[in-house]
Structures are given as C-alpha cells and as structure tokens.
Amino acid sequence: MTDLPLIGDYSAPTTALSGARIGVVTFPGTLDDRDAARAVRLAGGEAVSLWHADTELPDVDAIVIPGGFSYGDYLRAGAISRFAPLMDKIVDAANSDAKLPVLGICNGFQVLTESHLLPGSMIKNDHLKFICRDQVLRVENNTTAWTNQYETGQEITIVLKNQDGQYVADEKTLDELEGEGRVAFRYVGWNPNGSRRDIAGITNAAGNVVGLMPHPEHAVEAGYGPDHTGTDGLGFFTSVLTTLVGGTK
C-alpha cells in the first residue's frame, strides 16, 4: 500500500504547514482515526496518534476527535468518552488562553457536547435509522480555526453516516447560537436526521472548537470522495494549518 493518494496529491510538504502537529484521538470503538490522520497528512500536517487513556497531552498544535462508536455508545453517544483521562487535558487546553483548536467529527461532535466544550446534545435520528449518504452543507461561519478556507454561503458535499445524529438544544441556546454566528454548517436540500434548525455543525464563541456530524475526512482525495471526485472536506484541515501558521489560534 502507498501513503499517497492514487489520484491527485494534495499534500504540501514544502510549506510551513508541514511543521504543524495535529493530534488524532483514538477511543475504544473509534472507526475513523486513520482516515482523519490521512486527511491531516494530505493537508500538509503531521498526524500524531493519541490514546484516550493517556494522562498527559503531548506537544500538539491542534486536536481531531474522529468518528466511530466510542465504548460502543452503550450509555449515550460520547458520554463515556467524555470521562477519558485525555479529555480532561483537551478540555483544559481548549479553554486555556492558548485556545487549542479542536475538531469533533460525528462521534467526536457528540464527545464535545458531552464534555461541554460545545452546547446542546445528540439524540437518535428522527427516523430512528442509521443513514449513510453524500450530504450537501452550507458554510455559515468561515471565521473559525477549521473553516477559514471556505467562503460564507459556500456549499460543500461530504459524507454523512450516523444513527445518533439529531442535534438538539433548548430554544434559548439555539437563539444564542444563531445570534452569535456560532452555527458553522447547515444541511442543504434535506435534513437527514431532524437536527434543530437544520444545524449540521457549530462552534464555540472563540472559534477554536468546532463540531459537526458529517465526515470531512472522507472527502479529501480525488477519486474517493462523494461522486468519486469530491475533495470538499480538505478545507477543514488546511484551515487549521493556515490558522496555526498565521499564529491566530
């Protein structure tokens, strides 16, 4: 097997981006950690494997909490993972003055809500079925550490696969997210899981923590993304690297 994509090479090894170290956390049951690490490498960064039981956070510049079914999601999606030793360190780093960038994808988004880095919660899809499809999203906020390589209003297509993907919050919280511009992405064309106000992803007030239900790491290589041509997800990873190089994290 080769470490390079078979169709197109989107890595940037000769730029300053290659010096950024992006941690990718693995929990028991995590499915997409290797995909996330590959996306980091294709964007030009160095992927650093992190284990949920680690008690210290190594020297990394950002964190990706990838998708999967951590601990089998036997209680609530992400609820057990929230208490992993490494999550305490990630929460502290994200809330610190340094504002460590953190991206939560699918189950990772659920972990971020359970750890209160992001508001709201996730429940079963309104149709009570697992769903897997290519999904169109509209970029609502392009000022975060993970979205600055997109345009506001831009529509992108990435992969969606979830069973507990319905984002919910009380009306006050939803109004605050809307009023503060913290809705990062919305579903376009069809709301696949019943999420309130078509919300597919949100950010914290500082813009360093972003969570979304669809999977950008599955749309980073020509020939393998949605419609076999899509690379719309690569912008998440180039965004954070650009943020780090610019010293704006």
Salt bridges, closest charged atoms under 4 A:
ASP32 OD1 - LYS161 NZ 3.14
ASP32 OD2 - HIS215 ND1 3.64
ASP32 OD1 - HIS218 NE2 3.27
ASP35 OD2 - HIS218 ND1 3.54
GLU46 OE2 - ARG21 NH1 3.34
ASP88 OD1 - ARG82 NH1 3.58
GLU114 OE1 - ARG76 NH2 2.79
GLU140 OE2 - ARG138 NH2 3.06
GLU140 OE2 - ARG186 NE 2.81
ASP164 OD2 - LYS124 NZ 3.49
GLU171 OE1 - ARG197 NH2 2.70
ASP175 OD1 - ARG197 NH2 2.76
GLU178 OE1 - ARG186 NH2 2.60
GLU178 OE2 - ARG197 NH1 3.83
GLU180 OE1 - ARG182 NH1 3.07
GLU217 OE2 - HIS215 ND1 2.67
GLU217 OE2 - HIS218 NE2 3.66
GLU221 OE2 - ARG38 NE 2.78
